[in-house]
Amino acid sequence: MTNSRGLSRKVILMTVLMVFGLALFSGCATMTGETAGENIDDSTIHSKVSAIVLKDSDAQYFKLDYTVTKGDVVLTGFVNSRQTEDRLVAKIREIRGVKSVKSLLKVEEKK
């Protein structure tokens, strides 16, 4: 009878630990306010924006920064013309998952 009591205690202890463990892991996603899918999507969008900037012959030599938050892209920095800015914004809008593109780019002539 002593063995069955010890076994019951072990089963109860393991059950309690599993419940706490599941609660801990499910709470991690809610603490940051974003799910793993949202995080991956933003990083994927960021990578694709980087590729667009690097492939653009006019933009690759200028200092451009871009942030992606929940599918919203914000561009900051400098470009050589409004045509370059318009072209970049248009290409970025075509990326799957992009909700909006806000351009804070300034035109600076190459010297």
C-alpha positions in Angstrom: 0.0 0.0 0.0 2.9 2.3 0.7 4.1 1.9 -2.9 0.8 2.9 -4.4 0.7 6.1 -2.2 4.2 7.0 -3.4 3.2 6.4 -7.0 0.1 8.5 -6.6 2.2 11.4 -5.2 4.6 11.2 -8.1 1.7 11.2 -10.6 0.2 14.2 -8.9 3.5 16.1 -8.7 4.2 15.4 -12.4 0.7 16.6 -13.4 1.2 19.8 -11.4 4.6 20.5 -12.9 3.2 19.9 -16.4 0.3 22.4 -15.8 2.7 25.0 -14.5 5.1 24.4 -17.4 2.3 24.8 -20.0 1.1 28.0 -18.3 4.6 29.4 -18.3 5.2 28.7 -22.0 1.8 30.1 -23.1 2.4 33.2 -21.0 5.6 34.0 -22.9 3.8 34.9 -26.1 1.3 37.1 -24.4 4.0 39.0 -22.5 5.6 40.3 -25.6 2.3 41.0 -27.3 3.3 39.2 -30.5 3.1 35.6 -31.6 5.9 33.6 -33.2 4.2 34.0 -36.6 4.1 37.8 -36.3 7.8 37.9 -35.3 8.8 35.7 -38.2 6.7 37.7 -40.7 8.3 41.0 -39.6 11.8 39.5 -39.9 11.0 38.1 -43.3 9.6 41.4 -44.5 12.8 43.2 -43.1 15.0 40.8 -45.1 13.0 41.4 -48.3 13.2 45.2 -47.8 17.0 44.8 -47.4 17.2 42.9 -50.6 15.1 45.5 -52.5 17.4 48.3 -51.2 20.6 46.4 -52.0 19.4 45.6 -55.5 18.4 49.2 -56.3 21.3 50.8 -58.1 20.4 54.3 -56.8 19.5 53.4 -53.2 22.4 51.0 -52.3 24.9 53.8 -51.8 22.8 55.9 -49.5 22.2 55.5 -45.8 18.7 53.9 -45.4 17.1 52.6 -42.3 13.9 50.6 -42.1 11.9 49.2 -39.3 9.1 46.7 -39.6 6.4 46.4 -36.8 3.5 44.1 -37.3 3.7 44.6 -41.1 4.1 48.4 -41.0 7.3 49.5 -42.7 8.9 52.9 -41.9 11.8 54.1 -44.1 14.2 56.8 -42.9 17.4 58.2 -44.3 18.5 59.7 -47.6 17.9 59.0 -51.3 19.1 60.8 -54.5 15.7 61.6 -55.9 11.9 61.4 -55.4 11.8 58.8 -58.2 14.1 56.5 -56.2 11.9 57.0 -53.2 8.7 56.2 -55.2 10.3 53.1 -56.8 11.4 51.7 -53.4 8.0 52.4 -51.7 6.2 50.7 -54.6 8.4 47.6 -54.5 8.1 47.4 -50.7 4.3 47.6 -50.9 4.3 44.5 -53.1 5.9 42.4 -50.4 3.5 39.9 -48.9 2.5 40.8 -45.4 3.2 44.5 -45.7 0.3 46.5 -44.4 1.7 50.0 -44.9 4.8 51.9 -45.9 5.7 55.2 -44.4 8.5 57.1 -46.1 10.5 59.7 -44.1 13.2 59.7 -46.7 15.0 62.9 -47.6 16.5 63.8 -50.9 20.2 64.4 -50.9 22.2 64.9 -54.1 25.4 62.8 -54.6 28.5 64.8 -54.4 
